[in-house]
Amino acid sequence: MADIIPFKGTLYNLEKISDPSKVVAPPYDVISKEEQDQLYNSNPYNIIRILLGKDLPGDDEKENKYTRAARTLKEWQEKEVLKKDKNDSIYVYEQEFSVDGQRKKRLGFLALLKLEEFDTGRGSVYPHEYTLDAPKRDRTSLLSSIEANLGPIFALFADEDKSIDKILAEVAKSQPIMDLRDPHGMRNKLWRVSDKEKTERITGLMKKEKIFIADGHHRYEVGLEFSKTKKDPKYGYILTYFTDLYADGIVVLPTHRLIGGLHNDVMAGLKEDLKKDFSVQKIASKNEIRKFLSGASPSEKRFAMYTKGEFTGLVLKDNDLLDVAILHDMVVEPLKKKAKGNISIDFTKDIDYAVKEVDAGRFSLSIMLNATKITEIRDVAFAGKRMPQKSTYFYPKVLTGLVINVF
């Protein structure tokens, strides 16, 4: 069902770039202002200058970060800092990383995916999260200006018999064309597969697969709408990273919530309000949070709440919703209603940060939760449903700048 094709990737020319780790970047939507500055300063050819440009005084419709991105891409191509491959290829990509002290590897591949409307039951591409208009406007402006996919969307498929994994693993025994450690110490290896027999084998096997988008919902929807404005069929495909959803290297991290702007009267009655839906118990310290959360049985939903100086465990009394949906429907929305909408919400993967921000007075409380299971995300996607924003954080992120798709 999934229609994928090999393509002529545009890659950094290693004869011009001695250290490729200095020119790649994470996906645009996880880059902080501080990291943006660091990437700008790391190398004059870092992909950040196209991916996430800076607004400058005097910018207007004719001169802005999007027009500068297009000009920069063209200049780098003319200087052969970026070079397009001569043959259609699929690119095998492996990441080595650590989670909770455990070493893991994730193996996948980069190819082009045919864009299609989301159609539950008949389609081959399924989303799992809602999108927002502002990021889509930004990415539409960039795509319209540069006419290139800088970083891949991240898609998962069920390689149950490991037929594709076996091909990728065989390729990964050879010498990679790129081998680098990113700024976070993660090892990234890339192989080019131009052999037609291998690429046709992979694309043929993928025809039977349904896939769901792990990361890149905004870019997918932007790409789909952009393709409708073009007659050339080449615009009907998007750069995509594919990997097996059952692989050991698939890691989903929890995204904890911080809520600010709650007045004393709301905070005073908070615990009693929560007792309607949750069993409430005391957690001794921050160090006990992970133990409490991980102690949940398969049918149990647990959360940990921190208000200044106090840790509280919450166990849902009776519900079969996903953790993130419970948190949204039974905690966040009622608080928003009580505060008449005047609250701030932030997200973090770091429990220490979630506690520190409350102690510093920047937020009223934080709520920690377990990660959503990969099978839960799959079931939501294939049922044609969507989860709240920031429900999932797939780790590690796929680097931007390893392979680019220039139309």
C-alpha positions, -999 to 999 in steps of 0.1 A, spaced: 0 0 0 28 24 8 42 39 -25 79 47 -20 107 54 -45 145 58 -45 158 93 -54 189 113 -62 198 126 -27 217 159 -22 244 154 4 272 174 18 304 171 -2 330 156 22 358 170 0 346 205 11 333 196 46 359 179 67 337 174 98 300 166 89 290 166 125 293 204 123 268 209 95 238 187 106 210 197 130 180 182 148 145 187 134 135 223 134 107 220 160 130 208 188 157 235 184 158 261 211 170 297 205 202 288 223 208 257 202 200 277 170 228 301 179 252 273 187 245 257 153 249 290 135 283 294 151 294 258 146 300 261 108 291 286 81 276 257 61 254 243 89 220 233 76 204 255 103 210 285 80 184 271 56 163 251 80 156 277 107 168 311 96 168 342 117 146 373 114 166 404 107 157 441 110 142 455 78 129 421 66 100 424 42 82 402 16 111 404 -8 139 399 17 134 376 47 146 343 63 128 323 36 143 341 6 177 340 23 173 302 27 166 298 -10 196 319 -19 218 300 5 208 266 -8 215 277 -44 249 292 -34 259 260 -16 249 239 -47 269 262 -70 299 259 -47 294 221 -46 293 222 -9 260 203 -15 261 178 -44 232 158 -59 239 121 -64 239 109 -100 219 77 -94 185 70 -77 193 55 -43 178 45 -10 199 56 20 203 32 50 206 51 83 217 37 117 218 55 150 236 43 181 224 58 214 219 53 251 187 53 271 187 48 309 222 34 307 213 9 279 230 10 245 206 7 216 207 8 178 180 19 154 182 9 118 161 24 90 162 39 56 155 71 37 134 72 6 106 92 -10 70 86 1 41 94 -21 19 120 -5 -18 111 -1 -49 123 18 -55 107 51 -82 81 45 -89 56 73 -94 21 61 -83 27 25 -52 48 28 -16 38 35 -4 68 55 -19 75 90 -13 104 114 -15 101 152 -13 137 164 -32 170 157 -13 199 140 -13 236 145 -17 264 119 14 285 129 40 259 123 23 249 90 24 285 78 61 287 86 70 255 69 48 264 39 68 296 34 101 277 36 91 249 13 76 273 -13 109 293 -13 135 265 -13 116 237 -30 134 210 -11 128 186 18 157 194 42 149 167 68 128 136 66 95 129 83 97 99 105 74 69 96 69 35 112 58 3 96 54 -33 108 83 -54 95 70 -85 112 91 -110 93 121 -88 93 124 -91 55 134 -54 51 156 -54 82 176 -82 68 184 -62 37 193 -31 57 215 -52 81 234 -67 52 241 -32 38 252 -20 73 281 -45 72 298 -24 46 317 9 49 293 38 55 296 69 33 291 90 64 299 83 101 296 110 126 288 118 162 262 146 166 265 173 193 247 150 218 273 122 213 250 100 193 267 80 165 250 83 130 260 61 100 248 65 65 250 41 35 240 47 -1 222 18 -19 221 24 -57 218 -13 -67 185 -15 -86 178 -50 -74 181 -40 -38 161 -8 -41 133 -26 -60 132 -53 -34 127 -27 -6 101 -7 -25 83 -39 -35 81 -51 1 69 -17 13 39 -19 -11 21 -42 14 27 -19 44 5 6 61 26 32 78 20 58 105 37 91 110 58 93 142 73 128 136 66 153 109 29 157 108 31 195 100 56 189 72 35 161 57 4 182 56 24 212 42 40 189 15 6 176 5 -10 210 1 21 223 -17 20 194 -42 -15 204 -52 -2 237 -65 23 219 -88 18 200 -120 51 181 -119 46 147 -102 80 150 -84 63 174 -59 40 146 -49 66 128 -28 83 137 5 116 127 21 109 101 47 128 80 72 112 45 76 119 21 105 103 -10 120 78 -2 148 86 -35 165 124 -30 166 142 -28 199 156 6 189 122 23 190 120 45 221 91 68 231 99 91 259 72 107 282 64 144 278 57 159 312 34 189 316 41 222 335 11 244 342 14 280 353 -9 309 362 -31 291 387 -44 313 415 -44 303 451 -81 295 452 -76 270 423 -46 255 440 -63 252 473 -91 229 461 -70 210 436 -64 179 455 -100 175 465 -111 180 429 -87 153 417 -100 128 443 -132 125 422 -113 106 395 -81 96 412 -68 78 442 -44 102 458 -13 92 477 19 109 490 52 104 472 82 108 496 106 126 472 115 134 436 137 103 436 106 81 441 87 95 411 101 70 385 95 41 409 59 51 415 52 56 378 68 24 367 49 5 393 17 8 373 0 -25 363 -9 -29 326 -45 -18 333 -35 11 357 -29 47 348 -5 66 371 6 102 373 29 121 397 21 157 405 44 183 421 33 215 437 59 235 456 74 213 483 49 184 478 49 153 456 16 135 450 8 102 433 -24 99 413 -40 66 403 -70 67 380 -100 49 395 -117 37 363 -108 45 327 -94 30 295 -81 61 278 -45 68 270 -25 85 297 -21 117 277 -58 118 270 -66 113 307 -42 141 316 -57 164 290 -94 157 297 -94 152 335 -67 175 347 -56 202 322 -90 211 307 -107 214 341 -79 236 354 -81 257 323 -118 261 329 -114 271 365 -87 296 357 -109 310 328 -83 300 303 -55 322 318 -29 295 322 4 287 306 15 252 296 50 239 289 64 205 281 96 187 292 111 152 291 131 160 323 116 154 357 143 175 374 134 204 351 97 199 359 104 202 396 129 230 393 106 253 373 78 249 400 103 257 428 114 287 409 78 300 408 76 300 370 48 273 371 22 264 397 25 227 393 40 199 371 25 165 362 47 136 353 34 106 334 45 74 318 54 72 281 27 62 256 33 26 244 42 22 207 13 -3 203 -11 23 217 1 49 192 -2 24 164 -38 15 174 -48 52 176 -33 59 142 -48 29 124 -82 36 140 -82 70 123 -80 89 156 -55 115 168 -38 123 201 -33 156 219 -3 178 209 30 167 225 16 132 233 47 114 220 84 121 218 102 95 197 139 92 206 164 98 191 154 124 165 165 119 129 192 144 119 185 171 93 211 176 66 224 140 61 204 137 29 183 164 13 156 160 -14 159 190 -38 130 190 -63 
